[in-house]
């Protein structure tokens, strides 16, 4: 799998509606997972919220989005990040090291509930980044 760079949008309780809307605009395949499916939140009000949504179009566009957990701040206009994803561990860890150097790590780069290695950081320029390294395929 080639490393991909794409926008990741944050929402407050309406990621499902937003991602479905973007699918109606761009077409393509839409996959969505909830916090409940991955046991990623103990808050009962978050179980049906979208933990990860990914729209992939035939022309190669990729747009990701998720609901922001209740415990995290949400400011419309600042509700986006840039996602790097792929399966080249060395390449992606190298990007992680450089992006997080001088910045702030918000989620350490480590094994995630879905089996991949995942981390979140804000670089020294204030840009939020997500890095996901695909785990072994089952």
N, C-alpha and C positions, 0 to 999 in steps of 0.2 A: 504494500500500500504506500502510495506517495504521501508525503507530508502535505497537509492542507492548512491554509490560513483562511479564516472566515469570521464574519461578525457573529457575536453571541449577544442576543438581546435579553434584557431582564424586564419582567413584568410584575405587577402586584395583583395576584388572584385572577388574571385574565389571559394567561399564556395560551391556554387551549383555544380560546376564541381568536387571539391574535395569530397564532400559527396556522389555524384553519383558514383565516382570512388571507394570509400570505400564500397559502396553497392555492386559493381561488384566483389570486393574482398571477402567480408564476407557474402554476401547475406542479407536477412532480409527485414524488412519494413523501408522505409525512409520517414519521415515527415519533411516538411520544410515550414517555414512561413517567409514572407518578412517584412521589416520595414514599407512598405506601408500598408500592411494588418492591422497593429496595430497602424497606425498613429504615429509611434515612431520616425519619423524624418521629419523635414520640408524641408530638402535638397532634391531637385528633383532628384539628381543623386543617392540617396540612396534608393529610393522607391522599386526597384526590388532586392536590395541586401538581402541576407539571414540574418534575425535577429536571427533565431533559427532553427537548423537542428538536427534531432535525428534519428539515425540508431539503430534499435533493432533487434537482430538476434534470431533465434529459440533456439540457444544454450545459450542465456542469455547475450551476449555481448551488451553493450550500448556505443555508441560513439556519442558525440554531437559536433557541430561546428557552426560557424557563421562568417559573414563578420564583420570586425572591422570598426566602423563608421569613416568617414573621419576625424573627429575632435580628434580621439584618436590615440596615437602612435602605430606603428606596427613594430615589429622587428622579422624577421624570426629566429627561434631558441628559442625565448621567448614567442611564440604565443600559449601558452596553460595555462589552469587552471584546477582545480579540482572542480567538481560539486557534491554537496550533494542535493538530492531531495527526497521528500516523502510527507506524509500527517500528520506526527506526529509533531504537532506544538511545543510542549514542548521539544521534543528531538532535533529538528532542531534549535530552538532558543537557546538551551543550547550549541550546537556546535558553533553557530554563536557568542555567547558571548565569548566563550573561544578562538575561532580562531581570532576574531577581537581585543581581549584584547592585548594591546601592539603593535598592527599592525596599518594599515591604512584602514579606511572604504572608499571605492570609490563610492559605491551606497548604501545608507542606506537600512536596511531591512524594507520594507514597501510594501503596495499594489502596484502591477504592472498592466500595461494596460491589460494583459491577465487574470487577476482575481486572480492570486496567490500572495503570499507574497514573495518578491525577494530582495536579497542584494548581493553586491560584496565587498570583502575585500582582503587585502594582509596581511598575518600573519607576525609576528615579524621575521620570517626566510626568508621572501621574496616570499613565495608561494601564488599565487593568488587562491582565493576560490569564488565559486558561491553557494549561498544557495537559494533553491526554495521550498517553503512550499505550497503544493497544496491547492487551495481554494475549496469552495463548488462545487460539480459537478452539472452541469445543465442538 
